[in-house]
């Protein structure tokens, strides 16, 4: 099975190494995959790889140029009192992580 398989390549594929991926899908989706694979005369595995590749290409195209959202900045008066921690304080001047750590130490 070729890892770069596309829908137009179905039926002409060669074998390559593959890994098993166990995924639960709705029954009706499985039935549709079976039907389309039969109509195209290819294996379900080849069809799914081709669909993944087509979908991944479309997603990569949509994400091109997008920037990662900036993390919200917590105002200085609401930050954890532990030096270097930028998280918002929750209780006793500490963020949730440092507060829980202090409780465990007791």
Secondary structure, DSSP 8 states (H G I E B T S, - for coil): --TT--GGGTTS--------------HHHHHHHHHHHHHHTS-HHHHHHHHHHHHHHHHHHHHTT----------GGGB-SSTT--SB--BTTB-HHHHHHHHHH-
